[in-house]
Amino acid sequence: MSKIKDLFESGKIKSAFIPYFTLGDPNYNDSIEFGKTILDNGADILELGIPFSDPVADGPVIQRAVARSLKNKFSFSEIFRVTKEIHLHKKDVPLVYLTYFNPIFHCGIEDFLNQAKDSGVVGLVIPDLPFDTKESEVLFQELRKRDMDLIHLVTPASTKKRIEALKKTSTGFIYYVTSFGVTGERREFSVDLKERIRFLKETIQLPICAGFGISTPDQAGQISGYADGIIIGSAIQRIIEENGHEFPKAKQALAEYIAKIRVAIP
């Protein structure tokens, strides 16, 4: 059983809190401390972004974070070093990478997965990799060998036929994109969000975690009433953007924000 599956089936949580931030923003050592702070204040799963030059699914806040991160010297050894330091701080919290297929392919699939697992990563979210490709099939098989999860995204535009088809290569949970477009904070969500999530749970029979746009405790509390998890990225990244030049201030602001969201999720 994967670590993520074990978490959702343990009965310890009703709805998981899944924060996201980009590694290397503003630098790799600060990322370690930001990760520890997020873990200490209530993350059930932590999603770590690997900076990539063309983050097509990301909105302006995360795009700027990626740009800041890439001003540092990028290396996979740094990515894995930072990830492992975060993992060792709280080993029981699953870590997930959000990345694009190009970095994985460039590193080599087997080498990337071996180092990722050794660093504490138990799953991957890859926005630009369709489930019905040869590359996705190969990656899925390699992940299964390592008890790691391939977490697919489903959008409001996904057809029932595609949703049913992606069941074959989906594990861990489904990342449900709550609205059209890229990541970013939003005030409102589609009126049929609850029904859509219920349909996905019945069809795919995996936990459904909602992301894209959630930023406030009220939003997190409302959506966690029917989603199995809440994913928040842009709001966290904005805190780092606005306070990253003052590390103690950034760390405190992160701690306070994460704690508020945690309390809002039952």
Secondary structure, 3 states (H helix, E strand, C coil): CCHHHHHHHCCCCCCEEEEEEECCCCCHHHHHHHHHHHHHCCCCCEEEECCCCCCCCCCHHHHHHHHHHHCCCCCHHHHHHHHHHHHHHCCCCCEEEECCHHHHHHHCHHHHHHHHHHCCEEEEECCCCCCCCHHHHHHHHHHHHCCCEEECEECCCCCHHHHHHHHHHCCCCEEEECCCCCCCCCCCCCCCHHHHHHHHHHHHCCCEEEECCCCCHHHHHHHCCCCCEEEECHHHHHHHHHHCCCHHHHHHHHHHHHHHHHHHCC
